[in-house]
Amino acid sequence: MKPSETGLLATETTVEAVAAAVAKLIGDPELYQRCSAGALRYGKENLSWQVIAERICDVVATVADTLDYGPGQG
């Protein structure tokens, strides 16, 4: 999360703090558009099934490369 680029951080975990962050977005259409576009872009670039699958395959390949099965074990 990048503050003011992909969303806003509430200063506290209270209803009032979250409400203030939401009110800030509602009151600033430019900030809302920037955060909305940034969050969508971040999601597509980092959270798509394709990206997640590639990361999992990379981890599995890295782990597999470190295993020593010994003769005839794999």
Phi and psi restraints in degrees (value plus and minus 20) as a CYANA .aco file:
   2 LYS   PHI    -132.4   -92.4
   2 LYS   PSI      88.6   128.6
   3 PRO   PHI     -72.3   -32.3
   3 PRO   PSI     114.0   154.0
   4 SER   PHI      46.5    86.5
   4 SER   PSI     -14.5    25.5
   5 GLU   PHI    -137.6   -97.6
   5 GLU   PSI     -61.1   -21.1
   6 THR   PHI    -142.6  -102.6
   6 THR   PSI     -20.6    19.4
   7 GLY   PHI     143.8   183.8
   7 GLY   PSI    -192.9  -152.9
   8 LEU   PHI    -142.2  -102.2
   8 LEU   PSI     127.7   167.7
   9 LEU   PHI    -119.1   -79.1
   9 LEU   PSI     110.4   150.4
  10 ALA   PHI     -95.7   -55.7
  10 ALA   PSI     120.7   160.7
  11 THR   PHI     -89.4   -49.4
  11 THR   PSI     -44.7    -4.7
  12 GLU   PHI    -162.7  -122.7
  12 GLU   PSI     148.2   188.2
  13 THR   PHI    -116.1   -76.1
  13 THR   PSI      32.5    72.5
  14 THR   PHI    -136.2   -96.2
  14 THR   PSI     139.2   179.2
  15 VAL   PHI     -78.0   -38.0
  15 VAL   PSI     -61.1   -21.1
  16 GLU   PHI     -83.0   -43.0
  16 GLU   PSI     -62.5   -22.5
  17 ALA   PHI     -87.0   -47.0
  17 ALA   PSI     -62.2   -22.2
  18 VAL   PHI     -86.1   -46.1
  18 VAL   PSI     -62.6   -22.6
  19 ALA   PHI     -80.6   -40.6
  19 ALA   PSI     -59.1   -19.1
  20 ALA   PHI     -84.7   -44.7
  20 ALA   PSI     -60.8   -20.8
  21 ALA   PHI     -85.2   -45.2
  21 ALA   PSI     -62.4   -22.4
  22 VAL   PHI     -83.6   -43.6
  22 VAL   PSI     -64.0   -24.0
  23 ALA   PHI     -81.1   -41.1
  23 ALA   PSI     -57.0   -17.0
  24 LYS   PHI     -83.1   -43.1
  24 LYS   PSI     -62.7   -22.7
  25 LEU   PHI     -84.9   -44.9
  25 LEU   PSI     -63.6   -23.6
  26 ILE   PHI     -83.8   -43.8
  26 ILE   PSI     -56.8   -16.8
  27 GLY   PHI    -102.4   -62.4
  27 GLY   PSI     -27.9    12.1
  28 ASP   PHI    -151.4  -111.4
  28 ASP   PSI      68.4   108.4
  29 PRO   PHI     -77.6   -37.6
  29 PRO   PSI     -54.1   -14.1
  30 GLU   PHI     -87.0   -47.0
  30 GLU   PSI     -63.5   -23.5
  31 LEU   PHI     -82.9   -42.9
  31 LEU   PSI     -63.1   -23.1
  32 TYR   PHI     -78.5   -38.5
  32 TYR   PSI     -67.9   -27.9
  33 GLN   PHI     -83.1   -43.1
  33 GLN   PSI     -62.9   -22.9
  34 ARG   PHI     -83.2   -43.2
  34 ARG   PSI     -66.7   -26.7
  35 CYS   PHI     -86.6   -46.6
  35 CYS   PSI     -60.7   -20.7
  36 SER   PHI     -82.4   -42.4
  36 SER   PSI     -69.4   -29.4
  37 ALA   PHI     -84.5   -44.5
  37 ALA   PSI     -61.6   -21.6
  38 GLY   PHI     -85.0   -45.0
  38 GLY   PSI     -60.3   -20.3
  39 ALA   PHI     -86.6   -46.6
  39 ALA   PSI     -61.2   -21.2
  40 LEU   PHI     -83.7   -43.7
  40 LEU   PSI     -64.9   -24.9
  41 ARG   PHI     -81.8   -41.8
  41 ARG   PSI     -65.8   -25.8
  42 TYR   PHI     -79.4   -39.4
  42 TYR   PSI     -64.6   -24.6
  43 GLY   PHI     -80.8   -40.8
  43 GLY   PSI     -65.2   -25.2
  44 LYS   PHI     -85.2   -45.2
  44 LYS   PSI     -58.4   -18.4
  45 GLU   PHI    -100.2   -60.2
  45 GLU   PSI     -46.0    -6.0
  46 ASN   PHI    -143.4  -103.4
  46 ASN   PSI     -36.8     3.2
  47 LEU   PHI    -144.2  -104.2
  47 LEU   PSI     -10.9    29.1
  48 SER   PHI     -91.8   -51.8
  48 SER   PSI     138.5   178.5
  49 TRP   PHI     -79.1   -39.1
  49 TRP   PSI     -57.6   -17.6
  50 GLN   PHI     -81.2   -41.2
  50 GLN   PSI     -67.1   -27.1
  51 VAL   PHI     -85.0   -45.0
  51 VAL   PSI     -65.1   -25.1
  52 ILE   PHI     -83.2   -43.2
  52 ILE   PSI     -63.3   -23.3
  53 ALA   PHI     -81.4   -41.4
  53 ALA   PSI     -62.2   -22.2
  54 GLU   PHI     -82.9   -42.9
  54 GLU   PSI     -60.7   -20.7
  55 ARG   PHI     -85.2   -45.2
  55 ARG   PSI     -61.3   -21.3
  56 ILE   PHI     -84.1   -44.1
  56 ILE   PSI     -63.5   -23.5
  57 CYS   PHI     -81.6   -41.6
  57 CYS   PSI     -59.7   -19.7
  58 ASP   PHI     -82.2   -42.2
  58 ASP   PSI     -62.7   -22.7
  59 VAL   PHI     -85.1   -45.1
  59 VAL   PSI     -65.5   -25.5
  60 VAL   PHI     -81.4   -41.4
  60 VAL   PSI     -63.1   -23.1
  61 ALA   PHI     -84.3   -44.3
  61 ALA   PSI     -60.3   -20.3
  62 THR   PHI     -84.0   -44.0
  62 THR   PSI     -65.1   -25.1
  63 VAL   PHI     -84.4   -44.4
  63 VAL   PSI     -64.2   -24.2
  64 ALA   PHI     -80.7   -40.7
  64 ALA   PSI     -57.1   -17.1
  65 ASP   PHI     -86.6   -46.6
  65 ASP   PSI     -42.8    -2.8
  66 THR   PHI    -110.4   -70.4
  66 THR   PSI     -32.2     7.8
  67 LEU   PHI     -98.9   -58.9
  67 LEU   PSI     120.8   160.8
  68 ASP   PHI    -139.4   -99.4
  68 ASP   PSI      81.4   121.4
  69 TYR   PHI     -99.5   -59.5
  69 TYR   PSI     -39.1     0.9
  70 GLY   PHI      59.9    99.9
  70 GLY   PSI     154.1   194.1
  71 PRO   PHI     -80.7   -40.7
  71 PRO   PSI     108.0   148.0
  72 GLY   PHI      50.7    90.7
  72 GLY   PSI      -8.1    31.9
  73 GLN   PHI    -122.1   -82.1
  73 GLN   PSI     -20.9    19.1
